[in-house]
Amino acid sequence: MELRALGSTGIRVSPLGLGTVKLGRNQQVKYPGAFELPQDKAVSGLLDLARELGINLLDTAPAYGSSQERLGRLLGHRRKEWIIVSKVGEIFENGESRFDFSFEHTVATVERSIATLKTDYLDCVLIHSSGDDLQILEHEGVLDALRELKRRGLIRSHGMSSKTIEGGLRVVQEMDVVMATCNLDHNEELPVLEAAYAHDKGVLVKKGLMSGHVQGTGGVRRSFAHVFAQPGVSSMIVGTINPAHLRENVRLLEQVLEGSA
Ligand SMILES: NC(=O)c1ccc[n+]([C@@H]2O[C@H](COP(=O)([O-])OP(=O)(O)OC[C@H]3O[C@@H](n4cnc5c(N)ncnc54)[C@H](OP(=O)(O)O)[C@@H]3O)[C@@H](O)[C@H]2O)c1
């Protein structure tokens, strides 16, 4: 897969990224069916397969249970082959989420993620929104903290996984990358994607397969075609722990991108 610019960050990402919620968390998630967390051997195989297929982007978060700890352990010396996106603000403990967007918590979270992932930098850190995007950006310390961490060289870029149009538009003005929802059933945030394109900001699409509620191979193909018809999409992050789905997603996406080239 041909790499794409993540806005003007200088980072290049594969158009399909691997979401890693399902590597570390199976409680309080909105997937169609219950699932067991995969064993280490299966996760290693999935990561190898992803690299082999041309995927270089991993999306993780401290709120994804053991995702970061497992990635840190299993990536080992191959960390530099990956672009790692992590998050700050959501804490998932004892089956429940809470949020902290303070300056101090943001710095401590990034330092801990770097240690857990056994690396010395993160390629991108997103604010993991609770839904009050503007309140978080305007009244909390997280934005200043991420700017400071970027100056210190601990993170290469920053952004927000936003939930509102107003929030997404503000992210485009203030930050490097926006992560927004776009799928066959959810097009409310298209103005955010358009603004990001106009301002040369990175765009990561989440929930592009409706968190797995998409119907069959035809539905997956239509979902990719829909997302990549939007100009400026850097990468669509798809979560899977099924190697056959990973292969199918790469094959279908390549067909879609070749068709639109
Ligand atoms: N920041 C946020 O607030 C936020 C929220 C949600 C997600 N995210 C990020 O975005 C990623 C993707 O979001 P998501 O996991 O909610 O939604 P998604 O990528 O739309 O859907 C993932 C689901 O689709 C299934 N799937 C994948 N490929 C498939 C295929 N070819 N055929 C049928 N089913 C398929 C997966 O099941 P199998 O495992 O069986 O393949 C999984 O259950 C997450 O992993 C996470 O990294 C971020």
The ligand as a MOL file (V3000), in Angstrom:
LIG
                    3D

  0  0  0     0  0            999 V3000
M  V30 BEGIN CTAB
M  V30 COUNTS 48 52 0 0 0
M  V30 BEGIN ATOM
M  V30 1 N -10.7470 7.4090 19.8990 0
M  V30 2 C -11.9020 6.8500 19.9980 0
M  V30 3 O -12.8140 7.3670 20.6470 0
M  V30 4 C -12.0810 5.6020 19.2760 0
M  V30 5 C -13.3010 5.0290 19.3260 0
M  V30 6 C -13.4460 3.9190 18.6320 0
M  V30 7 C -12.3890 3.4240 17.9220 0
M  V30 8 N -11.1870 3.9910 17.9180 0 CHG=1
M  V30 9 C -10.0400 3.4160 17.1600 0
M  V30 10 O -10.4820 3.0960 15.9050 0
M  V30 11 C -10.3390 1.6800 15.7230 0
M  V30 12 C -11.4940 1.1930 14.8990 0
M  V30 13 O -12.7330 1.4550 15.5340 0
M  V30 14 P -13.7010 0.2850 15.9470 0
M  V30 15 O -12.8820 -0.8890 16.3690 0
M  V30 16 O -14.7200 0.8240 16.8820 0 CHG=-1
M  V30 17 O -14.5080 0.0500 14.6370 0
M  V30 18 P -14.2720 -0.6080 13.1920 0
M  V30 19 O -12.8640 -0.6180 12.7820 0
M  V30 20 O -15.2960 0.0740 12.3660 0
M  V30 21 O -14.7590 -2.1050 13.4140 0
M  V30 22 C -14.0050 -3.0730 14.0280 0
M  V30 23 C -14.8410 -4.3360 14.0230 0
M  V30 24 O -15.0420 -4.7160 12.6720 0
M  V30 25 C -14.7630 -6.0810 12.5120 0
M  V30 26 N -14.1590 -6.2630 11.1890 0
M  V30 27 C -12.9590 -5.8210 10.7290 0
M  V30 28 N -12.7620 -6.1890 9.4540 0
M  V30 29 C -13.8690 -6.8830 9.0830 0
M  V30 30 C -14.2560 -7.5430 7.8970 0
M  V30 31 N -13.4830 -7.5580 6.8150 0
M  V30 32 N -15.4700 -8.1670 7.8740 0
M  V30 33 C -16.2760 -8.1600 8.9530 0
M  V30 34 N -15.9550 -7.5570 10.1260 0
M  V30 35 C -14.7590 -6.9220 10.1800 0
M  V30 36 C -13.8120 -6.4530 13.6230 0
M  V30 37 O -14.0320 -7.8050 14.0130 0
M  V30 38 P -12.8810 -8.9400 13.8220 0
M  V30 39 O -11.9150 -8.7430 14.9440 0
M  V30 40 O -13.6490 -10.1980 13.8950 0
M  V30 41 O -12.2730 -8.6970 12.4640 0
M  V30 42 C -14.2010 -5.4960 14.7470 0
M  V30 43 O -15.1400 -6.0810 15.6010 0
M  V30 44 C -10.2620 1.0900 17.1260 0
M  V30 45 O -9.5880 -0.1570 17.1780 0
M  V30 46 C -9.5130 2.1700 17.8140 0
M  V30 47 O -8.1190 1.9910 17.5540 0
M  V30 48 C -11.0360 5.0770 18.5650 0
M  V30 END ATOM
M  V30 BEGIN BOND
M  V30 1 1 1 2
M  V30 2 2 2 3
M  V30 3 1 2 4
M  V30 4 1 4 5
M  V30 5 2 4 48
M  V30 6 2 5 6
M  V30 7 1 6 7
M  V30 8 2 7 8
M  V30 9 1 8 9
M  V30 10 1 8 48
M  V30 11 1 9 10
M  V30 12 1 9 46
M  V30 13 1 10 11
M  V30 14 1 11 12
M  V30 15 1 11 44
M  V30 16 1 12 13
M  V30 17 1 13 14
M  V30 18 2 14 15
M  V30 19 1 14 16
M  V30 20 1 14 17
M  V30 21 1 17 18
M  V30 22 2 18 19
M  V30 23 1 18 20
M  V30 24 1 18 21
M  V30 25 1 21 22
M  V30 26 1 22 23
M  V30 27 1 23 24
M  V30 28 1 23 42
M  V30 29 1 24 25
M  V30 30 1 25 26
M  V30 31 1 25 36
M  V30 32 1 26 27
M  V30 33 1 26 35
M  V30 34 2 27 28
M  V30 35 1 28 29
M  V30 36 1 29 30
M  V30 37 2 29 35
M  V30 38 1 30 31
M  V30 39 2 30 32
M  V30 40 1 32 33
M  V30 41 2 33 34
M  V30 42 1 34 35
M  V30 43 1 36 37
M  V30 44 1 36 42
M  V30 45 1 37 38
M  V30 46 2 38 39
M  V30 47 1 38 40
M  V30 48 1 38 41
M  V30 49 1 42 43
M  V30 50 1 44 45
M  V30 51 1 44 46
M  V30 52 1 46 47
M  V30 END BOND
M  V30 END CTAB
M  END
